[in-house]
Amino acid sequence: MNSSSRQKLHLEHGQVPAQVPTQVPAQASSRRHFLSRVAMGSIPLSLAALAQKVAHAEPVKPNLGLQSFDLLPKPTHHEPQAKAMISMFMQGGPSQMDLMDPKPILNKMHLQKFPGEIKYDNAAEASSRIMGSPYKFAKHGECGTEISELLPGLAGIVDDVLVIRSMHTGVNNHGQSIHAMNNGRTQKGRPALGSWLTYALGAETDELPAYVSLTDPQGLPVEGVLNWSNGWLPSLYQGTVIRPVEPRILNLNAPQQFTGKSQEKFLSLVRRLNEKHREQRERELELTARIANYELAYKMQSAASEALDLSQETQATHDMYGIGVKETDEFGKRCLIARRLVERGVRFVQLFTKNQYWDHHGTLQTRLPASCKKVDIPAAALVKDLKQRGMLDSTVVHWGGEMGRLPVIQNDTGVANFGRDHNTYGFSMWVAGGGFKAGGTYGSTDEFGHRATENVVNHFDYHRTLLHLFGLDAEALTFKQNGREQTLLDGQPGRIVEGLLA
């Protein structure tokens, strides 16, 4: 076969004919010469082949259908155990070795140098000296979980809760760790957990918001409104804030002269105008959400007023929540409101403590007891109340923050000033109800309480397990945003933690 025939065969099979190396003149390296050489190579043939495939392929049809979003109850991927959730978010980072994760070696080595490496957040105020816990621990309940004397309420319900001692986010700043616990990633701008749940499941009421945030009267937590943001989910799934002081919902009721028939006629006209406006702007989901909120606001005039009326509760219930007691009154009222909301079909309620309330870098021995006194008795009452009403089996209760504390002293300027720095490598929280195991502990940290070492529960493991209890597959729960299928886990390898399940 001559060289001409060989070249023809190669071209018929889309191959580049072999070239005999020759000396290339300098001008051959010019752009024009390069393009002329490439033009005779495989690229045009490849493009031709691709064009032929595309010509015979089915045309890609854009999805021009309109998506609609609502809060009607939605089917789950499998049989759920949980139907609602109340999360008490202790922003700032409760000290695990002083509350739920006793470490006797800290007291034995008090003021001695820490023998290993420490991941400090604030190196300027850091110390390598160990700080023993000034608080006594004792075993409680049939499960025998050791709880600090600062949490007598938790000690009384310990057989109904599971203490997780091996939480981990691994990022030592408040904002990023809050996002990890609340929206699945350390980055801001993503939908909060409550938004995901209401998007997936809807609500069991059309007279109250599906997702409610109960804020502290002394201020918002770190990251403010991002804690209950819908992110890129439709704004219908954003958390609704109920104020910590009266009136808890501003402008809930119309002025007296506009109530009754006159209000009904006015709202009927507004409804018709809104619908006409929406028909011309079907793709504007923000407009749809706003109209839905107007409708909800009207229904809330009676439903929300009734739900927030704590005078309907017995004195015994008030006493159980610590209402009327200076230290516990405010948080007790919010816990009771949370129970009343869930009882009426609200899907997700989250209670926040104020900015950095548990961030005890200094004066821990005075500030930590005060923080515990505010929330412990009401939080325990919430679990007891749900249980006695037959609601605990279907309601997840969560108590915890975005981090814990270190085993060494921060602000080493005298015992009264001692504090603890941030620690996201091993911290504690507790859960109850909704299919979580009752009684006992799960996971552990090292002997100093610095790092989770056994049965580590990353934030994405916790989220996947939580969705599972709600009957949801974390991979199947998606939302298409900018052409990408988004999930709560966002590609993280979260596992269902079987050891947390009942």
C-alpha positions as CSV (number, residue, x, y, z in Angstrom):
1,M,0.0,0.0,0.0
2,N,1.5,3.3,-1.0
3,S,1.6,6.4,1.3
4,S,-1.3,8.0,-0.5
5,S,-3.5,4.9,0.2
6,R,-2.5,4.7,3.8
7,Q,-3.3,8.4,4.3
8,K,-6.8,7.8,2.8
9,L,-7.5,4.9,5.2
10,H,-6.5,6.9,8.2
11,L,-8.7,9.8,7.2
12,E,-11.7,7.4,6.6
13,H,-11.3,6.2,10.2
14,G,-11.0,9.7,11.6
15,Q,-7.3,9.4,12.3
16,V,-4.5,11.9,11.8
17,P,-2.1,10.8,9.1
18,A,1.4,10.1,10.3
19,Q,3.8,12.9,9.5
20,V,7.5,12.5,8.7
21,P,9.5,14.8,11.0
22,T,11.1,17.7,9.1
23,Q,12.9,20.7,10.2
24,V,10.4,23.5,10.9
25,P,11.3,27.0,9.8
26,A,10.9,29.8,12.2
27,Q,7.9,31.2,10.5
28,A,6.1,27.9,10.8
29,S,5.5,28.7,14.5
30,S,3.3,31.6,13.6
31,R,-0.4,31.5,14.6
32,R,-1.6,31.3,11.0
33,H,0.7,28.3,10.3
34,F,-0.4,26.6,13.5
35,L,-4.1,27.0,12.6
36,S,-3.5,25.7,9.0
37,R,-1.8,22.6,10.4
38,V,-4.6,22.0,13.0
39,A,-7.2,22.4,10.3
40,M,-5.9,19.3,8.6
41,G,-5.9,17.3,11.8
42,S,-8.4,15.6,14.0
43,I,-10.3,18.6,15.5
44,P,-12.5,19.3,12.4
45,L,-13.2,15.6,12.1
46,S,-14.2,15.4,15.8
47,L,-16.4,18.4,15.5
48,A,-18.0,16.9,12.4
49,A,-18.7,13.7,14.3
50,L,-20.1,15.6,17.2
51,A,-22.3,17.6,14.8
52,Q,-23.6,14.4,13.3
53,K,-24.5,13.0,16.7
54,V,-26.3,16.2,17.7
55,A,-28.2,16.2,14.4
56,H,-29.7,12.8,15.2
57,A,-30.2,13.4,19.0
58,E,-33.5,14.4,20.5
59,P,-33.6,18.1,20.9
60,V,-33.3,19.4,24.5
61,K,-36.5,21.0,25.5
62,P,-36.4,23.6,28.2
63,N,-38.8,23.2,31.1
64,L,-41.2,26.0,30.6
65,G,-43.7,24.8,33.1
66,L,-44.5,26.9,36.1
67,Q,-43.5,25.7,39.5
68,S,-46.0,26.3,42.3
69,F,-45.1,26.3,46.0
70,D,-47.4,26.1,48.9
71,L,-47.6,24.9,52.5
72,L,-50.1,22.1,52.1
73,P,-49.0,18.8,53.7
74,K,-46.6,16.8,51.5
75,P,-46.0,13.1,51.3
76,T,-42.8,11.7,52.8
77,H,-40.2,9.4,51.2
78,H,-40.9,6.8,53.9
79,E,-43.0,6.4,57.1
80,P,-42.0,9.3,59.4
81,Q,-41.6,9.2,63.2
82,A,-41.4,12.9,63.7
83,K,-44.0,15.4,62.5
84,A,-42.7,18.6,64.2
85,M,-39.6,20.0,65.9
86,I,-38.8,22.5,68.6
87,S,-35.2,23.6,68.7
88,M,-33.8,25.6,71.6
89,F,-30.6,27.1,70.2
90,M,-28.1,28.2,72.9
91,Q,-26.1,30.6,70.9
92,G,-22.5,31.1,72.0
93,G,-21.4,27.6,73.0
94,P,-22.4,25.9,76.3
95,S,-19.4,24.4,78.2
96,Q,-19.8,20.7,77.9
97,M,-17.3,19.7,80.6
98,D,-19.2,21.9,83.1
99,L,-22.7,20.6,82.1
100,M,-23.1,17.2,80.4
101,D,-19.6,15.7,79.8
102,P,-17.7,15.3,83.1
103,K,-13.9,15.0,82.9
104,P,-12.4,14.1,86.3
105,I,-8.9,14.5,85.0
106,L,-9.5,18.2,84.6
107,N,-9.9,18.6,88.4
108,K,-6.9,16.3,89.1
109,M,-4.7,18.4,86.8
110,H,-6.3,21.8,87.6
111,L,-3.8,24.7,86.8
112,Q,-1.3,22.3,85.3
113,K,-0.1,22.6,81.8
114,F,-2.2,20.8,79.1
115,P,-0.1,17.9,77.8
116,G,-1.2,18.0,74.2
117,E,-2.1,20.4,71.4
118,I,-5.0,22.9,71.7
119,K,-6.9,24.5,68.9
120,Y,-7.3,28.0,70.2
121,D,-9.6,30.6,68.6
122,N,-8.3,33.6,70.6
123,A,-4.6,33.0,70.9
124,A,-4.0,36.4,72.5
125,E,-6.0,35.5,75.6
126,A,-5.1,31.8,75.5
127,S,-3.5,29.8,78.3
128,S,-2.2,26.3,78.3
129,R,-3.2,25.8,82.0
130,I,-6.0,23.3,82.6
131,M,-9.2,24.5,84.2
132,G,-11.1,22.0,86.3
133,S,-14.9,22.2,86.6
134,P,-16.1,24.0,89.7
135,Y,-19.4,22.1,89.5
136,K,-20.4,18.7,90.9
137,F,-21.7,15.9,88.7
138,A,-24.1,13.1,89.7
139,K,-25.8,10.2,88.0
140,H,-29.5,10.6,87.4
141,G,-32.5,8.5,86.3
142,E,-32.6,4.8,85.4
143,C,-30.1,5.5,82.6
144,G,-27.5,6.9,85.1
145,T,-26.4,9.8,82.9
146,E,-24.1,12.1,84.7
147,I,-25.4,15.7,84.8
148,S,-24.0,18.9,86.4
149,E,-25.6,20.5,89.4
150,L,-26.2,23.5,87.2
151,L,-28.9,21.6,85.3
152,P,-31.4,20.2,87.8
153,G,-34.2,20.4,85.2
154,L,-32.3,18.2,82.7
155,A,-31.4,15.8,85.5
156,G,-35.1,15.3,86.2
157,I,-36.0,14.3,82.6
158,V,-32.7,12.5,81.7
159,D,-34.5,9.2,81.0
160,D,-36.4,10.9,78.2
161,V,-33.5,12.6,76.5
162,L,-30.3,11.4,74.7
163,V,-27.2,13.4,75.4
164,I,-24.9,13.5,72.4
165,R,-21.3,14.1,73.6
166,S,-19.5,13.8,70.3
167,M,-20.8,16.7,68.2
168,H,-18.4,18.2,65.7
169,T,-18.4,21.0,63.1
170,G,-14.7,21.7,63.1
171,V,-14.8,25.5,62.4
172,N,-14.0,27.6,65.5
173,N,-15.9,30.7,64.7
174,H,-19.5,31.5,65.8
175,G,-20.9,32.5,62.5
176,Q,-19.6,29.6,60.4
177,S,-20.5,27.0,63.1
178,I,-24.0,28.4,63.5
179,H,-24.4,28.1,59.7
180,A,-23.1,24.5,59.9
181,M,-25.7,23.6,62.5
182,N,-28.5,25.6,61.1
183,N,-28.2,25.3,57.3
184,G,-25.8,22.4,56.7
185,R,-22.8,24.4,55.5
186,T,-20.4,26.9,57.0
187,Q,-21.3,29.4,54.3
188,K,-24.1,31.9,54.8
189,G,-26.9,32.4,52.3
190,R,-28.3,28.9,52.4
191,P,-31.8,27.9,53.6
192,A,-32.2,27.2,57.3
193,L,-33.2,23.7,58.6
194,G,-36.7,25.0,59.3
195,S,-37.1,26.2,55.7
196,W,-36.0,22.8,54.4
197,L,-38.5,21.0,56.6
198,T,-41.4,23.3,55.7
199,Y,-40.5,23.1,52.0
200,A,-40.5,19.3,52.1
201,L,-43.5,18.7,54.4
202,G,-45.6,21.8,54.4
203,A,-47.7,22.6,57.5
204,E,-50.7,21.0,59.2
205,T,-52.4,24.4,59.6
206,D,-53.2,27.2,57.2
207,E,-54.0,29.6,60.1
208,L,-50.4,29.9,61.5
209,P,-47.0,30.1,60.0
210,A,-45.3,26.8,59.3
211,Y,-42.0,28.0,60.6
212,V,-41.6,30.3,63.6
213,S,-38.6,31.9,65.3
214,L,-38.9,33.0,68.9
215,T,-36.2,35.6,69.6
216,D,-34.7,36.8,72.9
217,P,-35.8,40.2,74.2
218,Q,-32.2,41.2,74.8
219,G,-31.2,40.9,71.1
220,L,-30.8,38.7,68.1
221,P,-28.2,35.9,68.0
222,V,-25.0,36.1,65.9
223,E,-25.9,36.3,62.2
224,G,-29.3,37.8,63.0
225,V,-32.0,37.1,60.5
226,L,-29.9,34.6,58.6
227,N,-30.7,32.1,61.3
228,W,-34.2,31.7,59.9
229,S,-33.5,32.6,56.2
230,N,-35.1,30.7,53.4
231,G,-31.9,31.3,51.4
232,W,-32.7,30.5,47.7
233,L,-35.8,28.5,48.6
234,P,-39.0,30.5,47.8
235,S,-39.6,33.1,50.5
236,L,-42.8,31.3,51.5
237,Y,-40.5,29.0,53.6
238,Q,-38.7,31.8,55.5
239,G,-39.2,31.7,59.3
240,T,-41.8,34.1,60.8
241,V,-40.5,36.0,63.9
242,I,-42.8,36.2,66.9
243,R,-41.5,38.9,69.1
244,P,-40.4,38.2,72.7
245,V,-42.5,41.1,74.1
246,E,-46.0,42.2,73.7
247,P,-47.4,42.7,71.2
248,R,-45.7,39.6,70.0
249,I,-47.0,40.2,66.4
250,L,-47.1,43.8,65.3
251,N,-50.2,45.1,63.5
252,L,-52.0,41.7,63.9
253,N,-55.5,43.2,64.3
254,A,-57.1,45.9,62.2
255,P,-58.3,49.1,63.8
256,Q,-61.7,48.7,65.4
257,Q,-63.5,50.8,62.6
258,F,-62.2,48.5,59.9
259,T,-63.2,45.1,61.4
260,G,-66.2,43.0,60.6
261,K,-68.0,43.3,57.3
262,S,-66.0,46.4,56.1
263,Q,-62.8,44.5,56.5
264,E,-64.1,41.4,54.7
265,K,-65.3,43.5,51.8
266,F,-61.9,45.4,51.6
267,L,-59.9,42.1,51.8
268,S,-62.1,40.6,49.1
269,L,-61.3,43.5,46.8
270,V,-57.6,43.3,47.6
271,R,-57.7,39.5,46.9
272,R,-59.2,40.0,43.5
273,L,-56.7,42.7,42.6
274,N,-53.8,40.6,43.8
275,E,-55.0,37.6,41.7
276,K,-55.3,39.7,38.6
277,H,-51.8,41.1,39.3
278,R,-50.4,37.7,39.8
279,E,-51.9,36.2,36.6
280,Q,-49.8,38.7,34.6
281,R,-46.6,37.8,36.6
282,E,-46.9,34.1,37.1
283,R,-43.1,33.5,37.4
284,E,-42.6,36.0,40.3
285,L,-42.5,33.7,43.2
286,E,-41.8,36.5,45.6
287,L,-45.2,38.0,44.6
288,T,-46.9,34.7,45.2
289,A,-45.3,34.4,48.6
290,R,-46.4,37.9,49.6
291,I,-50.0,37.3,48.6
292,A,-50.0,34.1,50.6
293,N,-48.7,36.0,53.6
294,Y,-51.5,38.5,53.3
295,E,-54.0,35.6,53.3
296,L,-52.2,34.1,56.3
297,A,-52.2,37.4,58.2
298,Y,-55.9,37.6,58.0
299,K,-56.4,34.1,59.3
300,M,-53.9,34.8,62.1
301,Q,-56.0,37.6,63.5
302,S,-57.9,35.0,65.5
303,A,-55.6,31.9,65.4
304,A,-52.4,33.6,66.5
305,S,-54.1,35.6,69.2
306,E,-55.5,32.4,70.6
307,A,-52.3,30.5,70.3
308,L,-50.3,33.2,72.1
309,D,-52.8,33.6,74.9
310,L,-51.0,31.9,77.8
311,S,-53.9,32.7,80.2
312,Q,-55.7,29.7,78.8
313,E,-53.1,27.4,80.6
314,T,-53.5,26.2,84.1
315,Q,-51.5,27.6,87.0
316,A,-49.8,24.3,87.4
317,T,-48.5,24.5,83.8
318,H,-47.3,28.1,84.4
319,D,-45.5,26.9,87.5
320,M,-43.9,23.9,85.7
321,Y,-42.4,26.3,83.1
322,G,-41.1,28.7,85.7
323,I,-43.5,31.5,84.6
324,G,-43.7,34.1,87.3
325,V,-40.2,33.4,88.5
326,K,-37.8,36.2,87.7
327,E,-35.0,34.1,86.2
328,T,-37.2,31.7,84.2
329,D,-40.3,33.7,83.3
330,E,-39.3,35.0,79.9
331,F,-37.8,31.8,78.5
332,G,-40.6,29.8,80.2
333,K,-43.2,31.7,78.3
334,R,-41.4,31.1,75.0
335,C,-41.2,27.4,75.7
336,L,-44.9,27.3,76.4
337,I,-45.7,29.2,73.3
338,A,-43.6,26.7,71.3
339,R,-45.7,23.8,72.6
340,R,-48.9,25.7,71.9
341,L,-47.8,26.4,68.3
342,V,-46.8,22.8,67.6
343,E,-50.0,21.6,69.1
344,R,-51.8,23.7,66.5
345,G,-50.0,22.4,63.5
346,V,-46.8,24.5,63.2
347,R,-44.1,22.4,61.8
348,F,-40.9,24.0,63.1
349,V,-40.3,26.3,66.1
350,Q,-36.9,27.6,67.1
351,L,-36.0,29.5,70.3
352,F,-32.9,31.6,70.4
353,T,-30.9,33.0,73.3
354,K,-29.4,36.5,72.8
355,N,-26.1,37.3,71.0
356,Q,-23.2,35.4,72.6
357,Y,-25.2,34.4,75.7
358,W,-23.2,31.2,76.2
359,D,-19.9,32.6,75.0
360,H,-18.1,32.5,78.4
361,H,-14.5,33.6,77.5
362,G,-14.3,35.1,81.0
363,T,-16.1,35.1,84.4
364,L,-17.5,31.7,83.7
365,Q,-18.2,31.0,87.3
366,T,-20.8,33.7,87.5
367,R,-22.1,33.8,83.9
368,L,-22.6,30.1,83.3
369,P,-24.9,29.5,86.3
370,A,-27.0,32.5,85.2
371,S,-27.4,31.1,81.7
372,C,-28.4,27.7,83.0
373,K,-30.9,29.2,85.4
374,K,-32.6,31.1,82.6
375,V,-33.3,28.0,80.4
376,D,-32.9,24.7,82.2
377,I,-36.3,24.5,84.1
378,P,-38.4,25.7,81.1
379,A,-36.6,23.4,78.7
380,A,-37.2,20.4,80.9
381,A,-40.8,21.5,81.4
382,L,-41.3,21.5,77.6
383,V,-40.3,17.9,77.4
384,K,-42.5,16.9,80.3
385,D,-45.4,18.8,78.9
386,L,-45.1,17.2,75.5
387,K,-44.9,13.8,77.0
388,Q,-47.9,14.1,79.2
389,R,-49.9,15.3,76.2
390,G,-48.9,12.4,74.1
391,M,-46.9,14.7,71.7
392,L,-43.3,13.8,72.5
393,D,-43.3,10.7,70.3
394,S,-43.9,12.8,67.2
395,T,-42.1,16.0,68.2
396,V,-38.3,16.4,68.1
397,V,-36.9,18.5,70.9
398,H,-33.4,19.9,70.6
399,W,-31.2,21.8,73.1
400,G,-27.7,22.9,72.2
401,G,-25.5,25.5,70.5
402,E,-23.0,25.8,67.7
403,M,-20.0,24.8,69.8
404,G,-18.6,23.9,73.2
405,R,-15.6,25.1,75.2
406,L,-11.9,24.2,75.7
407,P,-10.5,22.4,78.8
408,V,-7.9,25.2,79.4
409,I,-8.2,28.6,80.9
410,Q,-8.9,31.7,78.9
411,N,-8.3,35.1,80.5
412,D,-5.9,33.7,83.1
413,T,-5.9,36.8,85.3
414,G,-7.4,35.4,88.5
415,V,-9.9,32.8,89.4
416,A,-12.9,35.1,89.2
417,N,-12.0,36.0,85.6
418,F,-11.4,32.5,84.3
419,G,-13.2,31.5,81.1
420,R,-13.0,29.0,78.3
421,D,-12.4,29.5,74.6
422,H,-14.3,28.1,71.6
423,N,-14.3,24.4,70.8
424,T,-16.1,22.9,67.8
425,Y,-14.0,19.7,67.7
426,G,-16.1,18.0,70.4
427,F,-19.2,19.3,72.2
428,S,-22.5,18.2,73.7
429,M,-26.2,18.7,73.1
430,W,-29.3,16.8,73.9
431,V,-32.3,15.6,71.9
432,A,-35.6,14.0,72.8
433,G,-38.7,12.6,71.1
434,G,-39.6,12.1,67.5
435,G,-37.8,8.8,67.2
436,F,-34.6,9.6,69.0
437,K,-33.4,7.1,71.6
438,A,-34.6,8.0,75.1
439,G,-32.1,7.9,78.0
440,G,-28.3,7.5,78.0
441,T,-25.5,9.1,76.1
442,Y,-24.0,8.7,72.6
443,G,-20.4,9.2,71.6
444,S,-17.5,10.6,73.7
445,T,-14.7,13.1,73.7
446,D,-11.1,12.5,74.8
447,E,-10.2,12.4,78.5
448,F,-9.9,16.2,78.5
449,G,-13.1,17.0,76.6
450,H,-11.3,18.6,73.7
451,R,-12.0,16.4,70.7
452,A,-14.8,14.0,69.8
453,T,-13.1,10.5,69.6
454,E,-15.8,7.9,69.6
455,N,-18.9,7.8,67.4
456,V,-18.3,11.3,66.1
457,V,-21.5,13.1,65.0
458,N,-20.8,15.7,62.4
459,H,-23.4,18.4,61.7
460,F,-24.2,16.7,58.4
461,D,-24.6,13.3,60.1
462,Y,-27.1,14.9,62.5
463,H,-29.0,16.6,59.7
464,R,-29.3,13.4,57.7
465,T,-30.5,11.5,60.7
466,L,-33.0,14.2,61.5
467,L,-34.4,14.2,58.0
468,H,-34.7,10.4,58.2
469,L,-36.8,10.7,61.3
470,F,-39.1,13.1,59.4
471,G,-39.5,10.4,56.7
472,L,-37.2,12.2,54.2
473,D,-34.2,11.0,52.2
474,A,-31.5,13.7,52.3
475,E,-30.4,13.0,48.8
476,A,-34.0,13.0,47.4
477,L,-34.9,16.2,49.0
478,T,-33.7,18.7,46.4
479,F,-34.4,22.1,45.0
480,K,-33.1,23.2,41.6
481,Q,-31.3,26.5,41.9
482,N,-29.3,28.0,39.0
483,G,-29.4,24.7,37.2
484,R,-28.0,22.7,40.1
485,E,-29.9,20.3,42.3
486,Q,-29.4,21.6,45.8
487,T,-29.7,19.6,49.0
488,L,-29.3,20.3,52.7
489,L,-26.2,18.2,52.9
490,D,-24.8,19.7,49.7
491,G,-22.6,16.8,48.8
492,Q,-21.3,16.1,52.3
493,P,-21.2,12.4,53.2
494,G,-23.6,12.5,56.1
495,R,-24.8,9.1,57.5
496,I,-27.9,8.1,59.4
497,V,-26.5,7.6,62.9
498,E,-28.3,4.4,63.9
499,G,-27.1,4.8,67.5
500,L,-29.2,7.9,67.9
501,L,-32.4,6.1,67.0
502,A,-34.9,4.5,69.2
